[in-house]
Amino acid sequence: MALNPFGKDIPMSLGDLQTEMNRVFDRFWHGGLSTGPFDGNAWAPAFDVLEEDDRVVLVAEVPGMEASDIELNFHDNRLTLKGHRASPWPEEATGKLIRRERRYGAFSRTVELPAEIDPDKIAATVRNGVMTVTLPKVEQARGKPIKVDVVE
């Protein structure tokens, strides 16, 4: 076990350290920061993926976007989110933009899902700048408890 570099003398396994480093790099690459030189995206929405017994749920931050601005594609147990967030500042605007922190433009992100998904039952909604995609698992991927008998 390694010492936790994020807290004083807290034991941390190498797996925990790897998880934390993956989280840091994922936030850097896709946390709404400019990633253009590396993956061609001007920005990318942040999202969480939750696996439950019967489904996987993806929740993405898509502020200022409508459902029609986002394209979802499911193939080979991967979900791809593509879209474009338009700038509210037209190119012909006559004013001087003093500060620009928000990102605009095209994006594409793909996430490999942790279980086999039933593509016919995928549903997605957008509400208040948050997109929720529900991906039901196929029956066989859910797993089945097996009773173990004691043999004497």
C-alpha positions as CSV (number, residue, x, y, z in Angstrom):
1,M,0.0,0.0,0.0
2,A,1.3,3.5,-0.9
3,L,0.8,6.6,1.1
4,N,-2.0,8.8,-0.2
5,P,-0.5,12.0,-1.8
6,F,-3.9,13.7,-1.4
7,G,-4.1,13.4,2.4
8,K,-1.8,13.1,5.3
9,D,-0.6,9.5,6.1
10,I,-3.7,7.8,4.7
11,P,-3.0,4.4,3.3
12,M,-3.9,4.2,-0.4
13,S,-3.6,1.1,-2.7
14,L,-2.1,1.4,-6.1
15,G,-5.5,0.7,-7.6
16,D,-6.9,3.7,-5.6
17,L,-4.0,5.9,-6.9
18,Q,-4.6,4.8,-10.4
19,T,-8.3,5.6,-10.1
20,E,-7.5,9.0,-8.7
21,M,-5.0,9.7,-11.5
22,N,-7.5,8.6,-14.2
23,R,-10.1,10.9,-12.6
24,V,-7.6,13.8,-12.7
25,F,-6.7,13.2,-16.4
26,D,-10.3,12.7,-17.4
27,R,-11.3,16.0,-15.8
28,F,-8.4,17.7,-17.7
29,W,-9.2,16.2,-21.1
30,H,-13.0,16.4,-21.0
31,G,-13.9,18.6,-18.1
32,G,-15.0,21.5,-20.4
33,L,-11.4,22.6,-21.0
34,S,-10.1,23.2,-24.5
35,T,-8.8,19.9,-25.8
36,G,-8.6,20.9,-29.5
37,P,-4.9,20.2,-30.1
38,F,-5.2,16.7,-28.7
39,D,-8.6,15.2,-29.7
40,G,-10.1,17.8,-32.1
41,N,-12.7,19.0,-29.7
42,A,-13.2,22.6,-28.7
43,W,-14.9,21.4,-25.5
44,A,-16.6,18.2,-24.3
45,P,-19.4,17.8,-21.7
46,A,-18.6,16.2,-18.4
47,F,-20.6,13.1,-17.5
48,D,-21.0,10.5,-14.9
49,V,-21.8,6.8,-15.6
50,L,-23.6,4.7,-12.9
51,E,-24.1,1.0,-13.2
52,E,-27.1,-0.5,-11.4
53,D,-28.4,-4.1,-11.3
54,D,-30.7,-3.7,-14.3
55,R,-29.3,-0.7,-16.2
56,V,-26.5,1.8,-16.8
57,V,-27.3,5.5,-16.5
58,L,-25.2,8.2,-18.1
59,V,-25.8,11.8,-16.9
60,A,-24.1,14.6,-19.0
61,E,-23.8,18.3,-18.5
62,V,-25.1,20.0,-21.7
63,P,-25.9,23.6,-20.6
64,G,-27.5,25.8,-23.3
65,M,-28.3,22.8,-25.5
66,E,-31.5,21.3,-26.7
67,A,-32.1,17.6,-27.4
68,S,-31.9,18.4,-31.2
69,D,-28.3,19.7,-30.7
70,I,-27.2,16.2,-29.5
71,E,-26.7,13.0,-31.4
72,L,-26.5,9.6,-29.6
73,N,-25.2,6.5,-31.3
74,F,-24.9,3.1,-29.7
75,H,-22.7,0.5,-31.4
76,D,-20.5,-2.4,-30.1
77,N,-21.5,-1.7,-26.5
78,R,-20.2,1.9,-26.8
79,L,-22.3,5.0,-26.5
80,T,-21.2,8.1,-28.5
81,L,-22.4,11.6,-27.7
82,K,-21.9,14.1,-30.5
83,G,-23.1,17.6,-30.8
84,H,-22.5,21.3,-31.2
85,R,-23.0,24.1,-28.8
86,A,-23.3,27.4,-30.7
87,S,-21.7,30.6,-29.4
88,P,-24.2,33.2,-28.3
89,W,-21.9,35.8,-29.8
90,P,-22.4,36.2,-33.6
91,E,-19.2,36.7,-35.7
92,E,-20.6,40.0,-36.8
93,A,-21.0,41.3,-33.3
94,T,-19.6,44.8,-33.0
95,G,-18.7,44.7,-29.3
96,K,-15.4,43.7,-27.7
97,L,-15.5,40.4,-25.7
98,I,-13.7,41.2,-22.5
99,R,-13.5,37.7,-21.1
100,R,-14.3,34.3,-22.5
101,E,-14.4,31.2,-20.2
102,R,-17.3,29.2,-21.7
103,R,-16.5,26.8,-24.5
104,Y,-18.4,26.3,-27.7
105,G,-18.2,24.2,-30.8
106,A,-18.5,20.6,-31.8
107,F,-17.8,17.7,-29.5
108,S,-17.7,13.9,-29.6
109,R,-17.2,11.6,-26.7
110,T,-17.5,7.8,-26.6
111,V,-17.8,5.7,-23.5
112,E,-17.5,1.9,-23.3
113,L,-20.3,0.5,-21.2
114,P,-19.6,-2.1,-18.4
115,A,-22.4,-4.4,-19.3
116,E,-24.3,-5.7,-22.4
117,I,-27.1,-3.2,-23.2
118,D,-30.5,-3.8,-24.9
119,P,-30.3,-1.2,-27.7
120,D,-34.1,-1.2,-28.3
121,K,-34.8,0.1,-24.8
122,I,-32.3,3.0,-24.6
123,A,-34.0,6.3,-23.6
124,A,-32.6,9.8,-23.3
125,T,-34.0,13.1,-22.0
126,V,-32.6,16.6,-21.6
127,R,-33.9,18.9,-18.8
128,N,-32.4,22.0,-17.4
129,G,-29.0,21.5,-19.2
130,V,-28.6,17.9,-18.0
131,M,-29.0,14.9,-20.3
132,T,-29.9,11.6,-18.8
133,V,-29.4,8.4,-20.9
134,T,-30.9,5.2,-19.5
135,L,-29.4,2.0,-21.0
136,P,-31.2,-1.2,-19.8
137,K,-29.1,-4.3,-19.5
138,V,-30.0,-7.4,-21.4
139,E,-31.4,-10.1,-19.2
140,Q,-28.4,-12.4,-19.3
141,A,-26.0,-9.5,-18.4
142,R,-27.9,-8.8,-15.1
143,G,-26.6,-12.0,-13.5
144,K,-28.6,-14.5,-11.6
145,P,-28.0,-15.6,-8.0
146,I,-27.2,-19.2,-7.7
147,K,-28.2,-21.2,-4.6
148,V,-25.4,-23.3,-3.3
149,D,-26.5,-26.5,-1.5
150,V,-24.4,-28.1,1.2
151,V,-23.6,-31.7,0.4
152,E,-22.7,-34.0,3.4
